[in-house]
Amino acid sequence: MKIGDLVTVVGVGGVRFFGLVIRTWINWDNGGQMVTVLWNDDDQTAEPTTEITLVDGEFLANIK
């Protein structure tokens, strides 16, 4: 995943969040890739940006 990629995450209750990756780096604790996502969230239920850990390209956890 790289800067400029679009991200879709299904959150609690099936709410879909769409975002844009604005920063990436490596989490040395688990080898996962960290990404900072700028969300396009119409109902304002998510933080404006969220840091997410990816392991082998998969999300470690969905946005709560």
C-alpha positions, 0 to 999 in steps of 0.5 A: 500500500502506498500514498495515494491509494484508496482504502475501504474499511467495513466498520461496526454495523457494516458502515463503510469508510472510504479513505486516502492513504496520506502516510506510510511507515513500518511498525518494527514491533510486528513487521506490519506496514502502518498507514495513516488514512484521511477519511472521507466520512459523510456522517462524521463517525470516524476520526479525520485520520486513523493509523492502521497496521497492515500485516502481509497487506491485510488490515490487522483490525477493522476501524471500531 
